[in-house]
Amino acid sequence: MITDTLLAKHSHSFHKLFQPDLHRDNTLILDLSAANPKMKHLDYSNTHSLGKVIFEEMQKKGLRYAYGGYLEDREVYRRSPLFAGKAEEARSIHLGIDVWTAPGTPVYLPVDGKVHSFQNNDQFGDYGPTIIMAHELAGESFFTLYGHLSEASLENLREGMPLEKGTVLCHLGDAPVNGDWPPHLHFQVIADMQGLKGDFPGVAFVSEQMKYQKLCPDPGTFFPGL
């Protein structure tokens, strides 16, 4: 099974997902956790107000990207019934990395792979257009998921299509097409798709964090500049 350690060992060979790459001089490290007081009184149902919190801070500091989220316990998922659970628990643990930047920004494939599956997950608060790629690394198979894309990103794809690292895989979408979020990429590493196609949980229950932490290793390996 793919692990954080194996990804880190081969990280020197990964192509950057964005050009220019993310680094400390152009990227805001974002906190969307429940611990951030700015998130406490936000109207989560309002896409504009959420985007304003993120993009105004980026603009104020003259930054191109905002980044963060792996295993972050987020208030923001209260905006959609998609993440509702049973009784007192709802899904809130974010299993990927988010990169917030301008709509239309291209995303480059970091590792050689084949198209595993793709679809438009078009419920409010969902991924919107989504691509999942299958890869092999040192004899281990794994998958990468790209969510909140433009609709055009799904055109001309077919399952099993091989693509080389460095290929422009997709472009970021904008609200409402991208699941009705401010423009960003949800990037997630998955060890086992568990029979799913075109979709995979990007947010987990707190009670299942350990299970999903093994299934979804830290994608931060793909952003060494941070």
N, C-alpha and C positions, 0 to 999 in steps of 0.2 A: 504493500500500500504506500502511496506517495505520502511523504512526511515533510514537515518544516525543514528538517535536517537535509534531506535529499534535495529539496528545492534550493536551499542555500548553497549547497555544494556545487550546483550547476548554474547558479545565478549569473555568472560571468558570461554565459552564452546566450542569455535572453535578450531579445530585441526590446527596446523601449516601447511602451504602449502609446506614448505621446511624443510629439516633436513640437517645440523643444521638450526635453525631459523635465520631470518635476524635480526641483531641488529647493533647498531652504530659502533661496533668494527670490523665488517666484511662486511659492506655495504657502497658503495659510493652513496650518494644522487646526482642523475644525473639531469642536466638541459639541455633538448633538445629544449628549447623554442627559439623563434626568438630573445630573448634578450641576448642569449649567443653568444658572438662574434666568438667562435670556430665553430659555426654552419653556419655562414654567407657565408663562401667561400668553404664549403664542396661540393664535387661531390656526390650528393644524389643518383645518379644512380649507384654508385659503392658501392656494399655491403661491399667489403673489407675495403674501406676507412672509411665508417661509423663505422664498427666494430673496426677498429684501434683506432679511437677517444675514444670509450667507454672502450675497453678491455686494452689498454695500460695504461690508467689512473687507472684502477683497479689493474693491475699488479704492477705499480709503487708504489702504496700504500699498496700492499699485501692484497687486499680485495677479497672476494669470490663472492660478488654480487654487482650489481648496480641496483638502484631502483628509480622510479619516474614516473611522467607523468599525474596524474589525473588533468583534466581541463587545462593542459598545452597547450598553443598555439604554435604549432610546425611548423618549417620550413621544417622538414624532409619529410613531405608528398608530397612535390613537386616532389619526386622521381618517383611517379606513377600516371598515368592518372586516376587511380581508384578513386582518391580523388578530381578530377577536378570538378569545379562547373560551374555555368553560369555567364557570364559577368565577373566582377572583383572578385567575391567571390569563394573561394575553401574551402573544408573541412579541418580544421586544429586543432580543439579543441579535445584533446585526452580524451576519456571517461573512460579509465581503468588505471590500474597500470601496468607498465612493470618491470619485474625482469630479468636482464641480467646475465647469468651465463653459465656454460659449457653445450654443447649439450649432450643429454642423461640423464641429471639430472632428477630424479623423482619428480613428483608433487603429493602431498597428498590431498585428498578430505577433506575440512575443516568442512563440515556439512553433516549429513545424507541426502541422496537425491536419485533421480531416473534420469536415462539418459533421457533428454528431446529430444535431437537430436544431430546429428554429421554429418560432411561432410568435404571434402577437398576443401577449397576455394582457388583454385590454380592459380588465376591470380597474376601477378607480383605485389608485395607490399601488397597482401591480407594476411589473417590469415594462409594460408596453412591448414593443418589438424586442425580441430576445434571440441571441445566437449562443449555442453551446458547441464548443470545439473539443475534439478528442485528441489526446497527445500520448506519446511514450517518451519516457526519460529513464535511462539506465535500466531498461527492462520493466519499468513500472508504468502502468497506464494511469492517466488522470484526465481531468476535464477542466476547461475554463468557461465561465459563463459571462456574457456581456449583456447587460440590461439597460433599458431606457434609451433605446436607439431610435433613429429615424425609420419611418416605414420603408424608405428606399433601400435601407441596409439589408432587407430580407429578399430583395429582388435578385434573381439570377443565381440563387443558392440551390444546392441539392445535397441531400444527405450522402455522406461518403466522399464529397468533393475534397481533394487534397489542396492545401494552401501552404505556401512557404512563409516562414517567419519574416517579418518586415513588410508583408502585404498589408495594404489598407483593408482591414476587415469590415469596418462599419463606420458610421458617423453618429454623433450624439443627436438625439431628438430633443424636441421642446414640448411643453405642455400645449394641448392635452394629449397629444399622440403618445408620449412617452410614459403613460400611466398617470399623467397629470402631476408631474413633479417639476420643480425648477431643473434646468438642464444639467445632467451629470451622467457619468458612467457608473454603474454598479458592476464591479469586477470581482469574481469569486472563483476560488479553486475548489474542485470537488474530487474526492478520491473514488467515489462509487456513486453512480447515478441512480442506483436502486431501482432500475427499470423505468425511470421517468424519461420523458422526451419533451424538449421545448420549454421546460420549466423545472425549477428545483427550489426548495425553500431558501430564501435569502435572509430570513429572520426566524429565530427559534424561541421556544419557551425557555425561561430561566432554568426550569427543572431539567431541560434536555441539553443544556449547554455543553457538558462534557462529551456527550454522544456526538454532537454536531461539530465540536472543535476537532475531533479526530477525522470526521468525514470531510471537513472543510479547513485545510491547513491555512496558515497565515499568508494572504496574498501580498503582504508588505515586501516580501522577497523580490517582487517584480519592480519595486520602486527604491532602488538602493541609494538614490540621492537624498532620501529622507531618513 
